[in-house]
């Protein structure tokens, strides 16, 4: 009864635009052009086998109803679960599958699919002749396998799956799957006692335990009991429909198969469960087991992550990053800090990587040491691997080659992570004899293939494929997207013959897949023919514009103008700027061009582009960089000043182009963009209105850091105060529309953030409206909620911007 009352209050909380208090309105819908864009059927997702013989097309409905979101949900240990079927709630389900034979272009319906299918977790078998997926029903999760040759799906499990934690399933071989099943029915879950056994008590005995503000945490002994019930699962091996138990039930966080498929790397959660961090930070035991469930070796007993030191590059003084070596039968690798976990400690190397091979009875061998924090390895063979390291605080990254046999390393690439122009791309991989992805080399092993699906450049994003010479450390681009389109390599089908699968789009052509041959240079073969799902946007114009702010930093944004609009004839339009601030340690990196004006315009639920159909000039992805001035300052030290410079420059550019009326401009953003919006309204008079969705406005409620700010409130209390628009709520007089999901699950953006800012602005006589969307998390999904959100935004813009004097 309590939940129904809460939902009803959320629906009626909206303050009427003409009223001063609550206005009990029902769900509203925006203008038809906006509603049609939101509800347009999305283009299917495509999954293509490694030989480009078959393609699986996955269809999804646009958005579920709010009624679906209102189904039972358990929020516990940082997770959101469906308590009736042991699965995550709020998933993006697939509703239909179709197979297409690429050589003929023929499409085939898949028979045997479950009625009212709600599918997730697609995975091809090792020989790519079968495709497995999970299907959710009201009371269970099942696993189905599609036989590609017969185009028929069959359910293979008997016991319902438990997918509360970690991976749903993994292929052991072409006829065998490993997965977790429930141990007891949902109906036997522990009942909440009317009277608790006693108070809930937490304590700390002198150990520092800084923690970010997570949501949905365990709060009581009953919650601990409930989490244990839902997390406990039985690991099962299914061969041709026959299920065999592996080991005993446990709270399996993950299980990873060794390359030779003889062992499992298992991470299982153990008590005591934490009240400060989500499940992925609970104490855990890491072990190696055989396929009978026998523990071969316990690798580590890891404590709760709540004692992790604050700071992005600080880690617990414990082993981490356990994984299999992909190029050997059964060798486990992991990393250990050499600086006690504190990056400030002056040492020559901060991390070391170790390995241990089957039968796991020997002494671990040190493979390599890294000067910065270890980030991972891409394996190749006995003489080649790539080591990744970096520092988030300094926005730095490096890649080195490693000879695993000799231990010799060579630094290949060093760059700022914000330097998009010098991003060499991602190494192309191929399947080895174990079926694992390893480095693809060409030209007799002397070069890597590097795929950059973004390809940032001064001309905008132009993806490329390159050969990286391991000796000269030079990246030679062998193919690059032509200007006028946006095309990237989706897969390398044949590395030696340079046969590629690409995805291409233009401003007028919807994204489609092509097969390209760089050596034969024959005409590209188009293998999909998806059409434009947004006819309402035909004829609008889009361009990437560039401009400078007062201190000389170059900014960019995507400008959309209505169909048939002529600035000379029609004059300046009401404008809507949508943005999200980002931090940079380098002004040069902040000034780089990001995005492509040649992309096909697609619309997500949160886009501002809807309003180009209503006669607005839209500046989307308006760059709002926050740049550190020198080595002694942090970007946020001048956050408000730089926000104002960014906004000033954007408005001036729209005005200079003659497309935007500088006296009728709105600003908006989601999450950190909402935080930006509230700050701009609190500190400037540049805008006629603001729209802030699901933001955090009082930084003292996120005291152990936020976004890319790693200083705590106690280290920089004035900064936290000055960056909080809540501190200046009395200055917010520009009309502000605030929207928040009442079930926000994002760290830091608790709904109370919007509630308190609304009350503060209201208390000082500001013009403000607060809409609480029932059952919505940080990202919104419910169809009725989304239509109503767009109606609210349209009404706000119409009254306070378009019709403004």
N, C-alpha and C positions, 0 to 999 in steps of 0.2 A: 504494500500500500504506500509505503514511504516513497518508493521509486516512481510510482505513477504520479504522486503529488509533485515530486521534483520536476518531472518532465512537463507537467501542465504549467508549473510556474515558469519554466524556461521558455515555453511557447508564448506566454503572456507577458514576459518581462519587457519586451521591446517598448520603448517610449515612443508614442506617436509623434510624427514629425510636426504636427500641429499642436500636440499636447505637451503638458509639463510633467505628467506622471506616467503611469503605465497605461497602455492601450491594448486591450485584449483582442488583437487581430488574429485571424487565421493565416494559413500559408497563402502567400501571394506569388504571382508569376510576373516575370519581366516582359518587355515587348517581345513580340513573336520572333523577330530576327535574332534576338539574344537567346531566347529559349531554344529555338531550332539549332543554333550553333552548339549549345551545351549538350543537347540530346542526340546530336548526329551520331550515327553508328560508327564506332572507331574502325580503322583499318585493321585487319587481322595481323597478329604477330606471326612471323615466319621462322621456322627452325629447319635448317637444311643439313642433310648428312654430309660427311666429310668428302664424299665422292661426287656430290651435287647430282645424285640420282633421284632422290625423293625430298620433298618439302612437306613439312607438317604445318598447316595453317590453323591458328587458334583464334576463335571468335569469343569476344566478351561483350556482355551488355554494357551500356554506357555507365549507368550508376544504379546501385541498389536503392530500394525504398527505405525511408526512415523506419518503417515497420521492421524491416530486416535488421537494421542496426539495433533495434530495441530488444532483440532476442537476448536470452540469458548470457551474461558475461561475468567472468570472474577476473578481478584485477588483483594480482598478487605477485610478489617477488619481481616487480618490474615487467610482468607479462600480462597480456590480456587473452583470456582463454574462453572457449566455449565449454562450459562444465558438463555438457551433455554428450560430447563426442571426443574429448581429449585432444583438442586441436586449438591453434590460435584463432581468435575471433577476428573479424574485420579483414578478411583476406580478399584479394582481387581474383575472383574465380574465372575460369574458362568455361564457356557454356557449350562449345561445339568444336570438334576437330574435323579437318578435311585433309586428305593426302593428295598431293599433286606429283605426277611423274614428270620430271623436268625435261626428259628427252622428247616427249610427245606433247607436253603441255596439258595432258588430260588430268582432270580432277576426279577424285573418288570419295564418296561418302564412307565414313567409318561405321561399320555395323557393330552392334553389341554394346554401344555406349550406354551408360546408365541413364535412366529417365531423370529429367531435371538436373542434369549434370552440373556439379560445382567442382571443377578440377584444378589441381595445382601440381607443382613438382614434376615437370616433364624431364625425362632422361632417356637417351638412346642407349641401347645395349652395346656391349663392346664391338660386336660385328655390325652394328647399325641396321639389323634386320628386325628389331623390335623396339618399341617405345613404351616405357612405363610411366604411369602417372597416378596420383592419388585423387580420390573422389570423396567429397564431404557430404554426408547426409545429416539429418537432424540428430541421430544418435550414434553414428559411427563414422570412421574413416577407413576406406578400403583402397587397395592398390590394384590397378588394372594394367594389363599389358596388351598393346596393339601389335598384331603380326602384320608387318608392312606388306608382305606378299599377298595375304588374303584380305587385308584391310578390315580385320575383325578385332574387336577389343574383348578381353575376357578378364573377369575378376579372378585373382589367384589366391587371395588370403582367406582364411577361415576366421581367425581371431581379428577383432577390430584393431586398427593401428593406434599407437599412442605417439602423437607428433607434437607434444607439448614442448619438448626441448630438442634442439639440434636438428640434424639432417633426418629427413623422413625415411629414406631408404638408400641403398647403394647396390649396384650390380656386382655380384661375385664372379659370375661367368654368364654366358649367353642364355642360360636356363635357370639361373639362381639369383635370388635377391635376398639381401639382408635388410631387416626392418625391426622396429620395436612394436610390441603389442601391449594392450592394457592387461593388467593383472586382476582387476576386480571391476565390476560394472559401476557406471557413474552413480547409479542409485544407492550405492553403499558408501558414498562419500560421508565423512564425519559431519554430523549435524552441529550447528552452532548452539552451544549451551545457552539457556536463558540466563543462567548466572555463571559468570566466570569463576575459575578456581581462586582467583586473586587478582591483584593489579598487575598491569604490564610494566615491567621494570627493565630499564637499560642502564648500563654503567660503563665507565671507562677508568682504568687504573693506570693512568699516567702515560699511555701511548697516544701519540698524535694520530688522529683519524680524520683528516680533511676529506670532505665528500661533496660532490656537486649535488644539486637539488633534484634527485630522481623522484619519479612519481610511482604510485601503485606498489609501494614496498610492503613487506611483511610488517605487521603492526602488533601482533599478539601471539601468544602460544597457540591459539586456535588456528591462526593463519599459517603457522609453521606446520601444524598437523595437516591442514588442507593442502598446502603445497607439496608435502611429502606424498600424499595420496595421489595427486595428479601427475607428479613428476616420475613416480616409480613405474618402470616398464620392464617387460621381458624381451630380451634380444632373441630374434628368431631367424633361422635360415629356411628359405622356401625354394625347393627344387621341384620344378614341374608341378606345383600345387601342393607338395608335401611339406608341412611345417615341422621343423626340428628346433627345440629350444637350445639356446647357447648360454650357458652359465645361469646365474641366479638373477632375479629381479633387482634393479638398482635405479637410481636417478641418473640415467645416462645422459650426460650433456652432449657427448659426441662419440662416434666410433668410426675410425678410419682404417681402411683395408691396406695392408702392405702391398707393394708392387707384385710380389710373388703369390699373393693371396693366401698366405699361410697364417698370418697374424693380424690382430686388430690392435690399434692404438686407441685406448679407451680412456675417456675422461668422465668420471662420475662424481656428482656432488655429494658432499657429506656434511653432517651437522657439526657445529651449530650453524643454522641459517642466519644470515645477517639481516638486521633491521635498517641498515644504512645504504646498502648497495643492492642492485638487482641480481637475479640468479646467476648471470654470467660472472659475477664477482664472488660467489659463495666459495667456501673451502672445497677443495677438490682433490681427488686421488687420480693420478695419471699412471696408467699401467699398460703393459703389453700382455695380451691374452692370445691363446690359440683359438681355433674355430670351434673348440668344445667348451670354451668359456673358462679354461684353466688359466690362472694368472701365472705368466712366465716370469715377469719381473715388475715390481713396483718402481716406477721411475721417480715419483715425487709425491709428497703430501703438501699441497699448496694451501696457504692460509687465505682467509678472506681478503679481498682487495681493499677493504675499508681502511687498512693501514698503509695504503699506497701514499707516498709523499706527493704533495701538491706540486704542480708544474708539469707542463706538457712532456718534457723529456726526462722526467724522473720516473723511476720504476721501483717496484719492490725488489729487495735484495734476495731474489729467488729465481730459479730457472723459469724460462717462459718459451713460448713459440715451439712447442713440440710438434714434429712433423716427420713424415717418411721422406727419405731421399729417393727421388723418382727414377734415378738411373741405376739403382742397385736392388737386388731382390728384397732385402729386409734390413735396412739400416735406418735407425732413428736419429734425428738431429734435434738440437735445442740450443738455446742461447742462455748465457749467464752474464750478469753485470760484473765489470771489473772495478767499478767506482762506488761500490756499496749502494748502487741505484740512484745516486745523486750526480746529476750532470755537472754541477758546479765544482766537483772534486777534480783537481788537476792531475790527470793521468794521461799517459801516452795513448792508451786504448780504453774505450769505455765498455765494450762488450766482447765476448768470445763465444764462438760457435763450436759445439762439440758433437761427436757422433759415436754411435755404438751399434755394432752389427750383430745379427743373429749368430749364435744362440743367446746373446745378451749377457754373457757371463764374464766377458773380458773387462779391460779398463777403458773408459771413454777416451777417445782421441780428440785432441783439439784440431779443428779444421782451419780456423781463421780467426783473427781479431779485427775489430772495426774501430776506427778512430771516433766515430759518432755512434748514435743508437742504431743497432741492427734492425733492419726492416724486412728482410726476407731473402730467399734464394730462388733463382730459376735454374734448375739442373739441366745439364747437357749430356756429358759423358764423363769418363774417368779423367779427362784432361781439361774440361771446360764447364764452368758454371758462372753465373752472374750473382754477385753479392750486392744487396741494396742497403744503404745506410742513410741517415739524415738527422736533422734537428728541426723539430717543428717550431721551436721558439725563434730560431734564426732563419726559418723558411729556406733551409738548405737541403740538398739531396746529392747523393753520389752513387755511381755504379762502378764496380770493379769486376774484372775477370778473375776467376780463381781456377787454378789447376788443383783439383781435389787430391791428386796423387802426391804432388810435391809440396803443396801448400803455398805456392808462389801466387801472389796477387799483383794485378796491374790496374791502376786507376784509369778508367775509360772516360767517365763523364762526371763533371761537377757543375752544378747550376743552382740557381734559386728556384724553388718550387713555383714561384709566381712569375718566372720568366717563361712565358708561353712560346715565344719565338724560337727559343733554343731547346725546346723539348724534342729529343731525338725520336720519340715514339716508344712503342712497346715491342719487345722481341717476339717474332713469330715463332710458334712452337709446332711440333709435329708429334705424332704418337710413336713411342718406341715399342719394343717387343713385349713390354709389360702392359701396354695400353695406356701409358702415362704420357702427359704432355711434357716434352723436353725441347731444348733449344734447336731451332732449325738453322743449320749452317748451309752456305752455298759457296761456290767457287773453291772447291776442294777443302772446305772447312775453314777458310780464312776470313769469311765474312758472315755476319748475321743479317737476317732480314728484319727491318724495323718498320712497324706499321703505326702511323700517327693518324688516328681517326678524327683529329681536330685540325691539325696543321695550321696553327695560328701564324699570321703573317701581317705585315703592314697593309696588305690588300684585303684583310679579313681571313676567315678560316678557309684554307685550301688543303685538305688532307693529302697525305703522300705515303708512298712506300719507298723505302731506302735500303741500300746495302751499307752496313757498318763494318769498316775494315778494322779487324782486331789489332793489327800492327800499327797502322797510321792513325787510328782513332778518328777517322773521318767518316762522315755520314753522306753517302752519295745518293741523292734522290733519283730513283729510276722511273717513277711515275708520280705525277701530281694532278690533282683535280683541275680541270679547266675553269677559268673565270667564267661566270655566268651560270654556274651550277654548283651544287654541293654534292660531292660523291666521295665515299670512303670505302676502303677494302674491308669487307665483312669477314672474309676468310681467304686464305691462300690454298687453293685446291691442288696445285702442283708447283712446288717451289722451284724445281729445276726448269720446267717449261714456262714458269711464270704465268700460270693460269689462275685468275682471281675471280672471286665472287664479290661484286661491289653493290653498294646501295646508293642510288642516284635520285636527286630531286632538284627542282628549280622553283622559282617563285610561282609558276603556273602549273607545274607537273608534280603530282603526288609522288612520294617516295616509292621506288620500285627496284627490284634486284636484276642484275645483269651479270653475265659471264664474259670476262675480258681476257684476251691473250696478248701479253706484252711482247712476245717474240714473233708470233705469226702476224700480229697486227691486223687480224681479220675484224670484221664488224662485230661489235658487241652483241651478244645474244640476250634479249630481254626475256626473263623467265617469270615475271609476275606482271600483272596489269591492273594494279589498284587504281581506282579513280578518285576524283576529288570529293571528299565527304562534306565540303563546306562551300556549296554554290553561293551562299550569301556573301562570301568574301571575294568573289570574282570581281575584278575591276578595281579593287583598292590598290593603292600604291604603297610600296615599302622601300626604304633606303636606309643605309647605315650612314649616320651623320657624325661629324667630328667637330669638336670645339675645345676651347681652352678655358680653364678657370683662372682666377686672378694671379695665382702663383706660378702659372705657366704649365701646369700638368695638363696634358691632353686627355680629353674625355670622349667617349662615344656613346651612342644609343641607337635603338631601332625605331625609326619614325614611320608611323602608319597614317595614311590620309584617306578620307572617304572616296568612294567611287565617283568619278567625274569632277572631283574638286579642282578648282583653279584658283590659286592664291591671288592673282591679279584681279580676277573677276569677282571672286566670292569673299575676299578679305580674310582676316585672321579668324581662326576657330577657337572655341573653348578647348583647353588642353588638359590632358591627364598624364602625369608622370608617374611611372611605376619603377621601383628600384629596390636594391638590397645592398647595404654597405659591405665592403670587404677591406681587410687590412693588408698593407704592404710595407715592407721595410725598404723598398726601392721605388723612387718616383718614376724611374725609367720603366720598371715593370708595370706600375700602375697605369702608365700612359699607353700601353700596348693595346692594339685593336683586338677585340674579342667578338666572336660570332661571325655570321655570314648573312649578307643581305640577299643571298641567292637561295636560301632555304625556303621550302614550301611552308606556308603559314599554317600551323596547327594550333589548336586552342585547347588548353587544359581548363579545368573548372575554375582556377584562380587567376586566369589571364585578364589583363586590362583591355585586350584587343577587341572584346565584344563592343566597346563603345565607339569604335570607328564606324560601326553601322548606324550610330545615333548622331553622327555629325561632329565628332571630336577629333582633334589631332592627338594621337597617342604616341608618347615617347616611352617605349618599353625597354627594359634592361638598361636604363640610364645609369651609367657608371657613377658610383659614389665611393671612390677610393678614400681610405683613411691611411695616410702615409707617414711613416716615421721620418722625422727631419734629419736625424743623424744617429750615430751609434749610441749616443747618450740619452736618447728619447725613444719612447714607445709611440706607436701610431695613435693610441687613444689619448695621449697627453693633450692633443688638440682636436679632439673628436668633433665638438660642436662647431668650432671655427671652420673645419674642413667641410662639414656637412653644408654649412651655409654657402661656402664658396662653390661647392658642387651644384647646389640648387640654383644659385644666382646664374651660373654659367649656362645651365640647361634652359632656364627661362629666357635668358638673353638670346640664345641660339634660335629658339623657336620664334621669338619676336623678330630677330634679324632676317629669318627666312620668310617672314610674312605669313606664316601658317598658324602661329599661336598668339592668342590675345594675352599679353602679359598680365592683364588685370583679371583674367578668368582662367586660372590654373589650379588644378587639384593635384595632390600628391598622395600616393598610397603605397602600401607594402604589407607583406605577410611575415610574421615571426620577427626576425631582426629588422626587416623592412618596416614593420609596424612600430618598432622601437625608434627607428629613424624618423618615421612620419610624426610621431608624437613630439620628438625633440625639435623637428623643424617648425611645428606649430607653436611650441613653447618659446622658441628663441628667435623666430623671424615673423615678418608680416608679408611673406612672399606669396602666400596661397589663399585662395578663396575657401578651400575645404580640404579635409584630409580623410582618408579611409585607412584604418589600422586594424589588421586581422591577427588575432592570436599572438599578441606580443607580450613582452616582459618590460615593465615600465619602472620598476623599483629595484635597482641593482643590489640593494642591501639584502634582498630576498634570495640572491644568488651569490653569497659571500665568498665562496671558494673559487671564483672565476666564472667567466661567461664568454661565449663565442671564442675569440682568440686572445682574450685577456687572461693571463695566467697569474697576475698579482691578486692577492686576496683583499678583501675589504679592509682588513687590519693593516695591510701593507700600503694601501692607497685609498684611505677612507674618503678623502676629498674628491678623488676621481670618481668613486662610486656615487657620491652625492651629485656631483656636477653632471654626470652622464645620465642621471635618472630623470626622465621627464616628470615623474611624480613629484620631484622636488620643486618643480616650477609649474605645477598644475594651475596655480592662480594666474599664470600668464597665458594660458591656452584660451583664447577668445575666438579663434577661427573655428568654424563648425567642424566637429570631429565625429565621424561615424566609427564606432568600435564594434567589432564582431569577434566572437570567441566560441569555440566548441566547449560545451560544458563537461566533456570527458577528455580534455587535452591530455595527451600522454607524453609530451615532450619535456625533457629536463629543463626546468626554469620557467616555462610559460604556463604556470598554473593559472586556471581561470580567475583566481583571486587577484591576479595582476590587473586584469581588465576591470574587475569589480571595484577595486580600490581607486584606480585612476578615474573611472566614471564618477564615483562619489566625490572625489576631490575636485574635479572640474565642475561638476554640478554644484558643489558646495560654494564655489566661488563665482557662480552665475554664468558659467560658460555655456555655449551651445553644443550639446553632446547627446548622442544616442547610443545605447548599448544593446546589442542583439546577442542573446545566448542561444546557440543552436543545439538542440537536444541530441544526445548520443554521438556527437561528433568529437573526434580526436584532433590532433594537431593539423592533420590534413582532412578536409571534409569529403564526404562520400555520398550522403543521402540525397536522392533526387529532389525531394521536396525542399530540403534544407538549402540545396544549391540554387534552385530556382528562386527561393525566397531571398537568399543572400544577394543574388544578382538584381532582384527587384529593389532591395534596400539600397544597394549601391547606385542603381540607376536613378531612384527618386532623390537621393542625396545630391548626386551630381547635377541633376536637372534643376533642383531648387537653388542650390548654393553656388553653382558654377555657371551652367548654361544660361540660366535666367537672372544671374546676378547683375546688378546695376553697374 
